Amino acid sequence: MKLAKRAYVPLSRLRERVRREGALFSAACTDCPRLSNFLAQVRISHPDYFAQPVPPFGVDAPRLLIVGLAPGMHGANRTGRPFTGDFAGILLYDTLHRYGFASRPASEHAADGLELIDCRITNAVKCLPPENKPDTNEIKICNKYLSEELKVLDKYTAVLALGLIAHKAVLMALGLKQGNYAFGHAAEHRLPNGLSLFDSYHCSRYNTQTKRLTHAMFHAVFERIRDKIDSKNTGEPRTNTDEHG
């Protein structure tokens, strides 16, 4: 696919604005003591790891926002880029490339030149949780960032929730009742603000190796998202080259 270029706002500049506004993301957030203390321990045991709140990666005005759970210990927590460096990212970035949302099929490290196209990836919880399990209160505290991120999306943007926790976090961030939008793989929900919420099982090692999520199942979700976006698209693709995303 030939990538059309257009002017964009690098996420480095976006994050600088965000630090001033204190809304979409905070690199210095310590609101969750358990997570903050755990990251401090990781920085000691793994001094070469990123080991900070992991910022979103991608364009600042996406047509697709992907919401994951939280950074993985040896993935995003190590590299500073969502879904980069661990097993879950293999299927995700290959699929993003297949459907025209990424410039290459693999995300190796935060400075590898990978560009996302019309897409941004974020997490329900921005910090690494012990055993990859954030507690309910941590999800609620971090939800303020996701809420602000959703507020600035264009109408008709597609939102893909990877797993039940991400699905619930999106609904919480929008102030919607969970019971009105049941999670299910390949489900699509039309939300009151015009967004379309798509669901998929998380592309984790466990889910793919047990065949709970196959490549075909994952691709089918992206096929529908691609069709939805293309039916609303009248502009050129938006790309980014931000170093950390």
C-alpha positions in Angstrom: 0.0 0.0 0.0 1.3 3.4 -1.0 1.1 5.8 2.0 -0.2 9.2 1.4 1.5 11.9 3.5 -0.2 14.8 5.2 0.7 17.3 7.8 0.4 15.9 11.3 1.1 16.9 14.9 3.8 14.6 16.3 2.9 12.9 19.5 6.0 14.4 21.1 4.4 17.8 20.7 1.0 16.4 21.8 2.4 14.9 24.9 4.1 18.3 25.7 0.7 19.9 25.4 -0.8 17.2 27.5 1.7 17.7 30.3 0.7 21.3 30.4 -3.0 20.5 30.3 -2.7 17.4 32.6 -5.5 15.6 30.8 -4.7 12.9 28.2 -1.5 11.5 29.7 0.9 12.1 32.5 4.5 10.7 32.3 4.9 11.6 36.0 1.6 10.1 37.3 1.9 8.4 40.7 -1.8 8.3 41.6 -1.8 4.5 42.1 0.7 3.7 45.0 0.9 0.0 44.3 1.8 0.6 40.6 4.1 3.5 41.3 6.0 1.4 43.9 6.2 -1.6 41.6 7.6 0.5 38.8 10.3 1.9 41.2 11.3 -1.7 42.0 11.4 -2.6 38.3 13.7 0.4 37.6 16.1 -1.0 40.1 16.0 -4.6 38.9 15.9 -3.6 35.2 17.6 -0.3 34.9 17.6 -0.6 31.1 13.8 -0.8 31.0 11.5 2.1 30.2 9.6 1.4 33.5 7.3 4.5 33.4 3.7 5.2 32.5 3.6 4.2 28.8 2.2 6.8 26.5 -0.2 6.1 23.6 1.4 5.4 20.2 0.1 6.7 16.9 -1.6 9.7 15.3 -3.2 12.4 17.4 -6.5 12.3 15.4 -7.0 8.6 14.7 -9.8 6.9 12.8 -9.1 3.8 14.8 -8.3 3.8 18.6 -7.2 0.5 20.0 -7.5 0.0 23.7 -5.5 -2.7 25.4 -5.3 -3.7 29.1 -1.9 -2.5 30.5 1.8 -2.6 29.6 3.4 -6.0 29.7 6.5 -6.5 31.9 8.9 -7.3 29.1 6.9 -5.6 26.3 5.7 -2.0 26.6 7.2 -1.6 30.0 10.6 -2.5 28.5 10.4 -0.6 25.2 8.1 2.3 26.0 5.7 1.5 23.1 2.4 -0.3 23.5 2.4 -4.0 22.4 6.1 -3.8 21.5 8.5 -6.5 22.6 6.1 -9.2 23.7 4.0 -11.9 22.1 0.7 -10.0 21.9 2.3 -7.4 19.6 3.2 -10.0 17.0 -0.3 -10.6 15.8 -1.5 -7.1 16.5 1.1 -5.2 14.4 1.0 -7.8 11.6 -2.8 -7.4 11.4 -2.5 -3.6 11.5 -0.1 -3.7 8.5 -2.3 -6.2 6.7 -5.3 -3.8 6.9 -3.3 -0.6 6.2 -3.0 0.8 9.7 0.8 0.3 10.0 3.8 0.9 7.7 5.4 -2.4 8.5 4.3 -5.7 10.0 6.4 -5.8 13.1 7.1 -3.4 16.0 10.6 -4.1 17.3 11.5 -1.1 19.4 10.4 2.5 19.9 12.9 3.9 17.4 12.4 1.4 14.6 10.7 3.8 12.2 7.3 2.2 12.4 4.4 4.5 11.5 0.8 4.0 12.4 -1.7 5.2 9.8 -5.1 6.6 11.0 -4.5 4.6 14.2 -3.5 5.1 17.8 -2.9 2.5 20.5 -3.5 3.1 24.2 -4.1 1.1 27.3 -6.9 1.1 30.0 -4.1 1.3 32.6 -0.9 3.1 31.6 1.5 1.5 34.2 2.7 -2.0 34.5 0.7 -3.9 37.1 2.1 -6.8 39.2 1.3 -10.1 37.5 -0.3 -8.0 34.7 -3.4 -7.6 36.9 -4.5 -4.1 37.7 -7.1 -3.9 40.5 -10.5 -2.3 40.1 -9.5 0.9 41.8 -6.4 1.4 39.6 -8.6 1.0 36.5 -10.9 3.6 37.8 -8.1 6.1 38.7 -6.5 5.7 35.3 -9.8 6.0 33.5 -9.6 9.8 33.6 -6.9 9.7 30.9 -8.9 7.3 28.7 -12.0 9.5 29.2 -10.1 12.6 27.9 -8.6 10.6 25.0 -12.1 9.5 23.9 -13.5 13.0 24.1 -11.2 14.4 21.5 -11.9 11.7 18.9 -13.7 12.6 15.7 -17.3 11.4 15.3 -17.5 8.0 13.6 -14.1 6.9 14.9 -13.8 3.2 15.5 -12.7 2.0 18.9 -11.4 -1.5 19.3 -11.4 -3.0 22.8 -9.0 -5.9 23.3 -10.6 -7.9 26.0 -13.3 -7.4 28.6 -11.4 -5.1 30.9 -10.6 -2.7 28.0 -14.3 -2.9 26.9 -15.5 -2.0 30.4 -12.9 0.8 30.7 -14.2 2.4 27.5 -17.8 2.3 28.7 -16.7 3.7 32.1 -14.8 6.5 30.4 -17.9 7.5 28.4 -20.3 7.2 31.4 -22.3 4.4 29.8 -24.0 1.4 31.5 -22.1 -1.8 31.1 -25.3 -3.8 30.8 -26.4 -2.0 27.7 -23.3 -3.0 25.8 -22.3 -6.7 26.4 -18.8 -7.7 25.5 -18.4 -10.4 22.9 -15.8 -11.2 20.4 -16.6 -9.5 17.1 -19.4 -7.5 18.7 -20.0 -4.0 17.4 -21.8 -1.3 19.4 -23.0 2.0 18.1 -22.4 4.5 20.9 -24.5 7.6 21.6 -21.7 10.0 20.7 -21.3 8.5 17.3 -18.3 6.2 18.0 -18.4 2.6 17.1 -17.1 0.2 19.7 -15.7 -3.1 18.4 -14.8 -6.0 20.7 -12.1 -8.7 20.3 -10.6 -11.2 22.6 -7.1 -10.0 23.6 -4.3 -11.1 21.3 -2.4 -12.6 24.2 -0.1 -15.6 24.0 -2.6 -17.6 26.0 -5.6 -16.7 23.8 -3.8 -17.4 20.5 -2.1 -20.6 21.6 -5.4 -22.1 23.0 -7.2 -21.0 19.8 -9.6 -18.9 21.8 -8.5 -16.3 19.3 -7.3 -17.4 15.9 -5.7 -15.2 13.2 -8.8 -15.6 11.1 -11.0 -14.4 14.0 -8.8 -11.4 14.6 -8.6 -10.5 10.9 -12.4 -10.7 10.6 -12.8 -8.0 13.2 -10.3 -5.8 11.4 -12.0 -6.4 8.1 -15.2 -4.9 9.5 -13.3 -2.0 11.1 -11.6 -1.3 7.8 -14.9 -1.4 5.9 -16.5 0.9 8.5 -13.7 3.5 8.3 -13.5 3.4 4.5 -17.2 4.1 4.3 -16.8 7.3 6.3 -13.3 8.3 5.0 -13.0 11.3 2.8 -9.5 12.5 3.6 -5.9 11.2 3.2 -4.4 8.8 5.7 -2.9 10.3 8.9 0.5 9.0 9.8 3.0 9.5 12.6 6.7 9.1 13.1 6.8 9.8 16.8 9.7 8.0 18.5 7.9 6.6 21.5 4.3 7.0 20.5 
